[in-house]
Amino acid sequence: MSDDNLEIVRRQFELWNEGDLDAAIAHYHPDVVMIAPEGWPEGPRTDGADAWRRQAERLRDTWGRARVEIDELRAIGDERVVARIRYLTEGGDKAISFDTPMGAMFVIEAGRITRGEYSWSFDQALEAAEQ
C-alpha cells in the first residue's frame, strides 16, 4: 500500500505541474482538509476538494510559471507520505522568481488524499506524520 500512496502523491504533483487541476484534484477526497504553512497569506486551512482546487488555481495564476519539484518522497506507515519539495515560481505579477523549499505530509485513505499539511521544512512534515 505504501508504494501506491507514494505514486498518488507523486502523480498529483505531476498533474499540477502540467496544469491539469481536474486530474490532480481527483486524487483528493471531496472532504479533504489542507493545512498551509505558518504565515501563509490565504489563511491556515482549506476545507474540501473544491476549495483546494480554487487555491491551486490562485497559486498557479499568480505566477507566469509555477511548478513543484519533488526532492524526496517517504512512506510513513500505511497511510502517510512525507515529501521534500521545492515550490518554483517565475515571473507573473511579481516579476520575480522563487525557489522555496518546503515539506508536505499527506494522509491517504482508500486511494485518496484526505489530509495534507504543508510546512516550511521537511523536518516539520516528518513531525506532522508522527502525530
C-alpha positions in Angstrom: 0.0 0.0 0.0 2.8 2.5 0.8 4.1 2.2 -2.9 0.6 3.1 -4.1 0.4 6.0 -1.7 3.8 7.3 -2.9 2.5 7.1 -6.5 -0.7 9.0 -5.6 1.3 11.9 -4.1 3.9 11.9 -7.0 1.1 11.8 -9.7 -1.0 14.7 -8.2 2.1 16.9 -8.2 2.9 15.9 -11.8 -0.6 16.8 -12.9 -0.5 20.1 -11.0 2.7 20.9 -12.9 1.1 20.0 -16.2 -1.8 22.4 -15.3 -4.4 19.6 -15.2 -6.0 20.6 -12.0 -9.1 18.5 -12.6 -7.0 15.3 -12.8 -4.8 16.5 -9.8 -7.8 17.2 -7.6 -9.3 13.7 -8.5 -6.6 12.3 -6.2 -8.2 14.1 -3.2 -11.2 13.1 -1.1 -14.1 15.5 -1.6 -13.8 16.4 2.1 -10.0 16.8 2.2 -8.5 19.1 4.8 -5.4 21.1 3.7 -3.2 22.9 6.1 -1.0 25.7 4.9 2.4 26.5 6.4 2.6 29.0 9.2 2.1 32.6 7.9 0.5 31.6 4.6 -1.2 34.7 3.2 -4.5 33.0 2.2 -5.0 31.5 5.7 -4.1 28.4 7.6 -6.7 25.9 6.4 -8.7 24.9 3.3 -11.7 22.5 3.6 -12.9 20.4 0.7 -11.5 19.5 -2.7 -13.4 22.3 -4.5 -11.8 24.9 -2.2 -8.4 23.3 -2.6 -8.8 23.4 -6.4 -9.6 27.2 -6.2 -6.5 27.7 -4.0 -4.4 25.7 -6.5 -5.7 27.9 -9.3 -4.7 31.1 -7.4 -1.2 29.7 -6.8 -0.8 28.9 -10.5 -2.3 32.2 -11.7 -0.2 34.4 -9.5 2.9 33.5 -11.5 4.0 33.3 -15.1 5.1 29.8 -14.3 4.8 27.7 -11.2 5.8 24.1 -10.5 6.6 21.7 -7.7 9.9 19.7 -7.8 9.9 16.6 -5.6 13.3 16.0 -3.9 12.2 13.1 -1.7 9.1 11.0 -1.0 8.9 8.8 2.0 6.2 6.5 3.2 5.4 6.6 6.9 3.4 3.6 7.9 0.4 2.5 5.7 -1.4 5.8 5.3 1.1 8.7 5.3 3.5 10.1 2.8 6.0 12.9 3.5 7.5 14.9 0.7 10.6 17.2 0.5 9.6 19.6 -2.3 10.6 22.9 -3.8 7.9 25.4 -5.0 9.4 27.1 -8.0 7.9 30.2 -9.4 8.8 32.6 -12.2 7.5 36.0 -13.4 3.9 36.9 -13.3 2.5 39.8 -11.4 5.5 39.8 -9.0 8.1 39.7 -11.9 10.5 37.8 -9.6 11.3 34.2 -9.2 11.4 32.0 -6.1 12.8 28.5 -5.3 11.1 27.8 -1.9 12.0 24.6 -0.1 9.0 23.1 1.7 7.8 19.9 3.4 4.4 18.3 2.9 2.6 15.4 4.7 -0.3 13.6 3.2 -2.7 11.1 4.7 -4.1 8.7 2.1 -7.2 6.5 2.8 -8.8 4.2 0.2 -6.6 5.6 -2.5 -7.4 9.3 -2.0 -5.7 12.1 -0.1 -7.8 13.0 3.0 -5.4 15.5 4.6 -2.4 17.5 3.5 -0.2 19.7 5.6 2.4 21.9 4.1 5.3 23.3 6.2 8.5 25.3 5.7 10.7 22.3 6.3 10.9 18.5 5.7 11.5 18.0 9.4 8.2 19.7 10.3 6.5 17.5 7.8 8.0 14.4 9.4 6.8 15.6 12.8 3.3 16.1 11.4 3.4 12.5 10.1 4.2 11.1 13.5 1.2 12.8 15.2 
